[in-house]
């Protein structure tokens, strides 16, 4: 059983040594533990520090590509190195390394495919009231969309079985945290969580400039991924809303026409009703087409999964 702990990093030369020092060297049930640092185009000595600290694998991208891309690069590389379990953690030592054995426990015992570390954000003192509220609402939305029960969807401390990692196809440029949970739920992977403690904040987040920036990016990510997997439901809902609005205005026009004995002064309502009805009908048709495209996408994902498995067998 081989475990690779991957650490996406950007300008982390200051905190990376502390993070690496806290990682476990031995875990019952695991034969080999290796570390992987993905330096996402840092302008400082992040990659050099990682090598000096004895990291087994160091990848450095020429330019900063974002957290989601760095995560995907690490996942792919870890699979090629023969990882049976992949743990993702942050480089700023937010998540304690001693929690990794507990994090991977459900995977070792074949009880889960993906495990997320639950920080219990509502109890974290260094999270302001607004941040705790946003975390609660965001995690609730992700649970509804994904069909999972993860209480802390934004947690970056998580473990993937080899099979789960093979099935992940991150398309977001912002963050992998929400997308991978939604994907796992839609792909019928078993997702669970374990409660963890966290270390105090050492620096402000570099992923977003403020709470509202994070909220807007998160909403866009959730809508995008949910629409990707449930296009018919999304477009049908929008289409029905437009059809209902058009029908209501149309009924209002007919009632006015009957009461006044003519259409004078209400032609605008008739035009608006027609536009809304046409828009609603076309939106439902788009949903049907998107659902058919989604079926093709699922077949492509199955083909990609088989190709990845063949490539990994060849490389090994």
URURFEN-V62559 format. One record per backbone hydrogen bond with DSSP energy under -0.5 kcal/mol. CO is the residue of the C=O (numbers start at 1). NH is the residue of the N-H. If there is no record, write none. Layout:
BEGIN
co = (CO;CO)
nh = (NH;NH)
END
This chain:
BEGIN
co = (1;1;2;2;3;4;4;5;6;7;8;9;12;15;16;17;18;20;27;32;34;35;36;36;37;37;38;38;39;39;45;46;47;48;49;50;51;57;59;66;67;68;69;70;71;72;73;74;75;76;77;78;79;84;85;86;87;88;90;94;94;96;97;99;100;101;104;104;105;106;106;107;113;114;115;116;116;117;118;120;121;123;124;126;128;129;130;131;132;133;134;135;136;137;138;139;140;141;142;143;152;156;157;158;159;160;161;162;163;164;165;174;176;177;178;179;180;181;182;183;184;185;189;190;190;192;194;197;210;211;212;213;214;215;216;217;218;219;220;221;222;223;224;225;226;230;231;232;233;234;235;236;237;238;239;240;241;242;243;244;245;246;247;248;249;250;251;252;253;254;255;256;257;257;263;266;267;268;269;270;271;272;273;274;275;276;277;278;279;280;281;282;283;284;285;286;287;288;289;290;291;292;293;294;295;296;297;298;299;300;301;302;303;304;305;306;307;308;309;310;311;312)
nh = (31;32;84;85;34;6;87;36;89;38;91;40;16;19;20;21;22;23;30;3;5;57;7;38;39;59;9;40;41;61;49;50;51;52;53;55;54;37;39;70;71;72;73;74;75;76;77;78;79;80;81;83;82;162;4;160;6;158;93;96;199;99;100;103;104;105;107;108;109;111;112;110;161;192;159;118;194;119;196;123;124;125;127;128;132;133;134;135;136;137;138;139;140;141;142;143;144;145;146;147;155;158;117;88;115;86;165;166;167;168;168;68;180;181;182;183;184;185;186;187;189;188;191;113;114;116;118;96;214;215;216;217;218;219;220;221;222;223;224;225;226;227;228;229;230;234;235;236;237;238;239;240;241;242;243;244;245;246;247;248;249;250;251;252;253;254;255;256;257;258;259;260;261;262;266;270;271;272;273;274;275;276;277;278;279;280;281;282;283;284;285;286;287;288;289;290;291;292;293;294;295;296;297;298;299;300;301;302;303;304;305;306;307;308;309;310;311;312;313;314;315;316)
END
